[in-house]
């Protein structure tokens, strides 16, 4: 009966190893995409949520140029 426990442990270890390998391959692809100098990024639409957030932050900075000025202690 103890050999069954070892088989179970070996199967679990193999599963964890396969999961780690799959995640490392994905991470390598992402890293290669980021560091590829000749890669041209796909065009993103002008109304993407990231652009909206950037515009909102720019408006907030323009409205309040020094946001920390009124937070002084003492």
N, C-alpha and C positions, 0 to 999 in steps of 0.2 A: 504494500500500500504506500510505502514511502516513495517508490519510484513514480507514482502518479503525481505526488506533490512536486517532484523535480520536473516532471513534464509540464505541469501547470506553470511553474516558475519560468521554465525555458520559453514557453509560449508567450507569457506576459513580457519577458525581456525582449523577445523577438518583435513583438508588437510595438513596444516602446522604441526600439531601435529603428524600425521602419517608419514610425511617426517622426522621429528626430531627423532621419535622412530626408524625408519628404519636406519637412519644414526648412531644412538647410538648403535644399535645392531651390525652393521658392525664394528664400532669402538671397541666395546667390544671383538668381535672375533679377530680383529687384535691385540689388547692388550694381549689377552690370548695367541695368537700364539707367540708373542714376549717374554712374561714372562714365558712360559712353559719350565721348566728346563729339563724335560724328552723328549722333542720333538727334534728329529733329523732333521735338515734341509735337504731338498732334494738336491741331488748333482747337482751342477751347472757346466755347461760345462766350460772348461779351457779357451775358446776363447770368453767369454762373454764380452760385451762392458765395464763393470766395471773393469774387469781385464786389458783390453787394456788401459784404462785411468790410472790405477794405474801404469802400466809399463811405460807409457809415462811420468808421473810425476816423477817416479824414475829416468828415463833417464835425465830429465831436472834438477833434483837436482844434479845428478852426474856431469853434464856438467857445472853447475853454482852453486858451493857450497855456495856462499854468494851472493844471488841476490840483496840484499839491500845495498851492500857496496858502489856502485857507485852513490847512490841516496842521498848522504849527502848534507845538505844545510849549507852554511856558509863558 
